[in-house]
């Protein structure tokens, strides 16, 4: 499901206009992004937790040349589903 389909599904389920759902989705993404950028996590009980994780540097292989290369350490966004979401999906 992409962003457009999500907005359409939210509008149908909530019986709100698509424009209101679009603003809600974009506001949610903006708040989560800014919170993660600030180094904090966002926890939604029953749904899951968005957080930042530090990846260590590591060695990899360039698929085009087969040559070994060093991959730099970096921060990545991470989502850990909550128990209610895990139970619903399984």
RABELSUL-V570104 format. One record per backbone hydrogen bond with DSSP energy under -1.0 kcal/mol. CO is the residue of the C=O (numbers start at 1). NH is the residue of the N-H. E is the energy in kcal/mol with one decimal. If there is no record, write none. Layout:
co=CO nh=NH e=E
co=CO nh=NH e=E
//
This chain:
co=2 nh=6 e=-2.3
co=3 nh=7 e=-2.4
co=4 nh=8 e=-2.3
co=5 nh=9 e=-2.6
co=6 nh=10 e=-2.6
co=7 nh=11 e=-2.4
co=8 nh=12 e=-2.2
co=9 nh=13 e=-2.5
co=10 nh=14 e=-2.9
co=11 nh=15 e=-1.5
co=17 nh=21 e=-1.9
co=18 nh=22 e=-2.8
co=19 nh=23 e=-2.1
co=20 nh=24 e=-2.0
co=21 nh=25 e=-2.6
co=22 nh=26 e=-2.5
co=23 nh=27 e=-2.3
co=24 nh=28 e=-2.5
co=25 nh=29 e=-2.5
co=26 nh=30 e=-2.1
co=27 nh=31 e=-2.7
co=28 nh=32 e=-2.5
co=29 nh=33 e=-2.4
co=30 nh=34 e=-2.5
co=31 nh=35 e=-2.3
co=32 nh=36 e=-2.6
co=33 nh=37 e=-2.4
co=34 nh=38 e=-1.5
co=35 nh=40 e=-2.1
co=36 nh=39 e=-1.7
co=42 nh=50 e=-2.9
co=44 nh=47 e=-2.2
co=44 nh=48 e=-2.4
co=46 nh=85 e=-1.2
co=47 nh=82 e=-2.5
co=48 nh=44 e=-3.2
co=49 nh=80 e=-2.6
co=50 nh=42 e=-2.5
co=51 nh=78 e=-3.0
co=53 nh=76 e=-2.8
co=55 nh=74 e=-1.2
co=58 nh=71 e=-3.7
co=60 nh=69 e=-2.6
co=62 nh=66 e=-3.4
co=67 nh=62 e=-2.9
co=69 nh=60 e=-2.9
co=71 nh=58 e=-2.0
co=74 nh=55 e=-3.6
co=76 nh=53 e=-2.9
co=78 nh=51 e=-2.7
co=80 nh=49 e=-2.4
co=82 nh=86 e=-2.5
co=83 nh=87 e=-2.9
co=84 nh=88 e=-1.8
co=85 nh=89 e=-2.1
co=86 nh=90 e=-2.1
//
